[in-house]
């Protein structure tokens, strides 16, 4: 129904930038609330940013002002532009999709690693 593939992770020095992309294979992208979550070793997965089909966004306070989430409803993609990266941003980053029409629907990508070094 919904397949998500992330790309764009990698290693970067503190203060640098990365752009993550998530491509969705689905016919219902227009109904999906898209999100980027992250999980550091030994920690729970946490929300970084979400974007609704209409483009409304929310950010965790830890990334607000540094990360920007965007989506292209024609290409069925969602991006996460990350700037001012910090050591604590090191984590696996996961693309998430939730169908607005169904509270139980939730889809995950396989994740992409972001490593920030000093």
C-alpha distance (Angstrom), angle and dihedral (degrees) to the residues before:
residue distance angle dihedral
X1 . . .
X2 3.80 . .
X3 3.77 123.7 .
X4 3.77 120.3 -177.3
X5 3.79 126.9 -163.5
X6 3.79 121.4 -173.9
X7 3.78 126.9 -157.7
X8 3.77 139.6 167.4
X9 3.77 103.1 65.8
X10 3.77 122.8 133.9
X11 3.77 146.1 119.0
X12 3.78 122.7 -50.9
X13 3.76 137.8 164.6
X14 3.77 121.3 -108.5
X15 3.77 110.9 -81.4
X16 3.78 92.3 29.2
X17 3.79 131.5 115.3
X18 3.77 138.2 -120.0
X19 3.77 133.6 -179.7
X20 3.77 119.7 -146.3
X21 3.76 122.7 -162.2
X22 3.78 132.0 -164.0
X23 3.78 121.3 -164.1
X24 3.79 117.0 -159.1
X25 3.77 122.6 -154.3
X26 3.77 102.5 -156.6
X27 3.77 143.9 104.9
X28 3.80 92.8 -134.6
X29 3.80 101.1 61.2
X30 3.79 89.9 124.5
X31 3.80 89.9 64.5
X32 3.79 96.3 47.3
X33 3.76 127.5 104.3
X34 3.80 102.3 -150.3
X35 3.74 124.6 -151.9
X36 3.76 143.5 177.6
X37 3.78 116.4 -140.8
X38 3.75 128.3 -180.0
X39 3.76 135.9 -155.7
X40 3.77 125.6 -164.4
X41 3.82 121.0 -162.1
X42 3.78 110.9 -76.6
X43 3.77 93.2 8.6
X44 3.76 136.0 99.9
X45 3.76 121.3 -102.1
X46 3.77 109.7 -94.5
X47 3.76 136.2 -168.7
X48 3.79 117.5 -103.9
X49 3.80 101.9 173.1
X50 3.79 142.5 -20.8
X51 3.78 135.1 -162.5
X52 3.79 129.0 -164.1
X53 3.80 125.2 -139.9
X54 3.80 87.8 -99.9
X55 3.79 92.8 52.9
X56 3.80 102.0 -103.2
X57 3.78 111.0 147.7
X58 3.78 139.1 -158.9
X59 3.77 128.3 -171.1
X60 3.74 136.0 -165.5
X61 3.79 109.6 -113.5
X62 3.80 90.3 -116.9
X63 3.81 92.1 65.6
X64 3.79 102.8 27.4
X65 3.76 111.1 124.2
X66 3.80 92.8 18.2
X67 3.80 104.3 57.1
X68 3.79 127.3 53.6
X69 3.78 124.0 -165.1
X70 3.78 120.3 -158.8
X71 3.79 138.2 165.6
X72 3.76 139.6 -154.6
X73 3.78 109.3 -148.5
X74 3.81 92.4 -169.3
X75 3.79 94.6 52.9
X76 3.84 93.7 34.8
X77 3.76 92.4 -128.9
X78 3.77 136.1 130.2
X79 3.78 125.6 -160.2
X80 3.77 135.4 -161.3
X81 3.78 114.6 -156.4
X82 3.78 109.0 -161.4
X83 3.78 121.7 -166.3
X84 3.77 133.6 169.4
X85 3.78 89.7 29.5
X86 3.78 117.1 -160.4
X87 3.79 132.2 -159.4
X88 3.79 89.0 -107.3
X89 3.81 90.7 60.3
X90 3.79 88.4 72.2
X91 3.80 106.2 118.7
X92 3.76 146.5 106.1
X93 3.78 108.0 -78.6
X94 3.78 118.8 -146.6
X95 3.77 130.8 -166.0
X96 3.79 114.4 -137.5
X97 3.78 132.8 -168.4
X98 3.77 128.5 -165.9
X99 3.77 123.4 -173.3
X100 3.81 107.8 -130.5
X101 3.79 89.5 -147.4
X102 3.80 95.5 57.8
X103 3.80 124.9 47.2
X104 3.79 91.1 -160.4
X105 3.79 98.9 53.4
X106 3.77 117.5 102.9
X107 3.78 129.4 155.9
X108 3.79 129.9 -171.2
X109 3.75 135.8 -163.0
X110 3.77 122.7 -138.5
X111 3.78 93.6 -103.2
X112 3.77 136.7 -120.6
X113 3.79 126.4 -125.1
X114 3.78 123.5 -120.7
X115 3.79 117.0 -169.8
X116 3.78 120.9 -174.5
X117 3.79 117.9 -167.2
X118 3.76 133.6 -173.0
